[in-house]
Amino acid sequence: QLQGADLGCDPRGILTFRYRFPEKQYGRPVGLHHGFPLWEISSVPRVTLERIFERLQSVPGVNSVAGMIYPPMATTLPMKFSIEGRSVANADDLTANFYPITPNFFATMRIRMLSGRDFSNRDTVDSEWVAIVNQTMAKRFFPGENPIGKRIRVDLSPEDKLRQIVAVVRDIPATHPQTKQEPAIFVPFIQEGMHCIGPYTGLHLELAFLLRTQGEPMSMLPAVRQAVEEIE
């Protein structure tokens, strides 16, 4: 079904693997947030995933490395959000697919950036929190205006901050087949607090890594596995 489809990206030549930490070992319930269990998550998974991301960039034969909470086109993760300075009659209308990612995700997957800038290593937990939206999100929630510079907030934990939109990117399918494109919000995976509502603990505990390689992707597997084992 994927053959010949316009995916908005180029998955050819990509090696993927998912790395996940066990929830019971690195998280614990501490209360409620808007009726959902609130979990406190250790900083170990985030720091380790960041170190793996950095280490993979130096593996010979790897041209580009990125990480995403789930592989592209694998699944969706709806998230409620609000727009600064706006009120709506039905808050449930403000929902978008939500994807924590690393820098270089759009370049690695060859997804066209329509305006603005990509995330970088300067986007840390201590800097201004930022977001990138897809073109469907821009058209639906910011019709006739430029969304760059506007600020949104997702409802993941009490620690979430307003995020400034810094770019608009081309739509890619969240799943396949997908008959209607949905709004999407991308955020730096390291810009997150220490708490998370129960249904979304995986956002703090895992990444799917995407490696664009020079040759046959599977031939890189031994070197990639060794690089990961050096970190964890």
Secondary structure, DSSP 8 states (H G I E B T S, - for coil): --TT---SS--TTEEEEEEE--HHHHEEEEEEETTEEEEEE-SHHHHHHHHHHHHHTTSTTEEEEEEESS-TTS---EEEEEETT---S-GGG-EEEEEEE-TTHHHHTT--EEEE----TT--TTS--EEEEEHHHHHHHSTTS--TT-EEEE-SSTT---EEEEEEE----SSSS-SS---EEEEETT---SEEEGGGTHHHHEEEEEEEESS-GGGGHHHHHHHHHHH-
